[in-house]
Structure formats: structure tokens, C-alpha cells
């Protein structure tokens, strides 16, 4: 992406706002959703990065044991994630 500096700047700004700034979803929820997406594509680098951020932002470690431990609204996203 470094060859497309304008796109890279927009991408990094968007990522910063989605994963770091105030918003309607708590930060741990955002990182858990990112973990779900990265797991769907089997990207261990992103999974590990978001697991660290999930825990740093106050995420409940038990959620990392599987979907049966997360709130229903996050479980519901799993079906959409499959699509």
C-alpha cells in the first residue's frame, strides 16, 4: 500500500478511528469482531494482534475460548461473518 500513499493515509486513518476512538461499540467488542474476521480468513498475525488489543482494552479473556462465551449479539455476527 505504500505505493499508493493517498489510499494508505485514508486506510490508516479509518483503521485508527474504528479501533481506537470513541464510538457506539466498546473497544473490546470492536477487537473481538476483528478477531472473528481474521479467524475466518485464517490470518494468525491479525488474530494475535487483535487478541492483544482485546485484552489491553479490557476484553474478557473467557471470550477467547469460543463463541459460546460471548454475548448473543456477537454470536449473531458469526453468521454474517460466514457470508
Order of alpha helices (4+ residues) and beta strands (2+ residues): alpha-alpha-alpha-alpha
